[in-house]
């Protein structure tokens, strides 16, 4: 379990440029989302599903 937190802390400090106090006070879900966004931006991981606005809002609205 400690290895997981070490890796999360490493990504947050080195790649996201967060200070240790920011990491300690941040909600885990938000931190995981930031790391996942960074990974997708770098091409390390792919998004689960790509959704376009036309799929969400029906054509008659707007």
Residue pairs with C-beta under 8 A, 6 or more apart in sequence:
8 31
8 32
8 35
9 23
11 35
11 38
12 18
12 22
12 23
12 26
12 31
12 34
12 35
13 20
13 23
15 35
15 38
16 34
16 35
16 38
18 26
23 31
36 45
39 45
40 46
40 47
